[in-house]
C-alpha cells in the first residue's frame, strides 16, 4: 500500500494573504469615511460599504468602524440644516480653551488702552477748560469788538453765560441769583 504524499504547510501564506486583504479593506473603509465626512456626504453603512468596496456585514464586524459610522450618523441627524464639520477640523476642548484665553487677554489689553485714552482725553479737556477760564477777556473776539463773520449784521456775538460779569453786555451788572 502506498502512503499519500505529504503536502507542504502553506497556511502561513493563506493567513498572510487574508491579513493583507483585511488591512486593504480597512484602509479603503477609513479613506471612504474620511472623504464622506470631509465632503459632507451622508454616512451610512451602505454608503461607506459601497464607496470602500466592502460588505456591510464586514463593516458591522469592525467595532471601531461601526462606532465611528454611528457617531457620524448621529451628528448628521442632529444638525441636518448646517453643513457638517469634518472631524479633523473640529475644535478640541484644549484649543477652545486657548482661544478663550487669547480673547480674554485681548479684551484686557483693549480695556487698558481704552482706560488710558479716556484718562488722556479727560486731562486734555480739563486743561483746555482751565486755559479758557484763565485766559484774559481781551483775547476773546467779543470783548475786542471784533465782528463775528457768522452773524449777518456783523455785530459781536453776545455772551450766553448770564452769571459771569466778564461776559455781560456793557452797561449791565451780573446778578448773583441762581435761576
HELIX and SHEET records of a PDB file:
HELIX    1   1 UNK A   11  UNK A   39  1                                  29    
HELIX    2   2 UNK A   45  UNK A   52  1                                   8    
HELIX    3   3 UNK A   56  UNK A   61  1                                   6    
HELIX    4   4 UNK A   63  UNK A   78  1                                  16    
HELIX    5   5 UNK A   87  UNK A   89  5                                   3    
HELIX    6   6 UNK A   93  UNK A  134  1                                  42    
HELIX    7   7 UNK A  137  UNK A  139  5                                   3    
HELIX    8   8 UNK A  141  UNK A  144  1                                   4    
HELIX    9   9 UNK A  165  UNK A  167  5                                   3    
END                                                                             
